[in-house]
Amino acid sequence: MNKYELAVVLGANLEDDERSAAMEKVTGYITRFGGTVSKVDEWGKKQLAYEIRKMTEAYYYFITFEAPETAPAEIEANVRIMEQVLRFLIVKQEA
């Protein structure tokens, strides 16, 4: 099992329940592909460096998790098609 961090940027136009449902879905993907979520860090609404889909603000989340080597590709494939997600990035953490 390797340690990873997933950064997720959700649109600022989402309601609280829509954001929590989207994050639940993302963490569900992690557990579905054999991972365990260690921590979900919500940074809140922040200004974007550049406009994405005509939005200048977005909600930032950072998820720390452990998963097998094949999991990040599977998680990425599923998160990529989520409408609520503006940007995401999975990074492997060094031991």
Helices and strands as residue ranges (DSSP letters): E 2-11, H 16-32, E 36-52, E 55-67, H 71-80, E 85-92
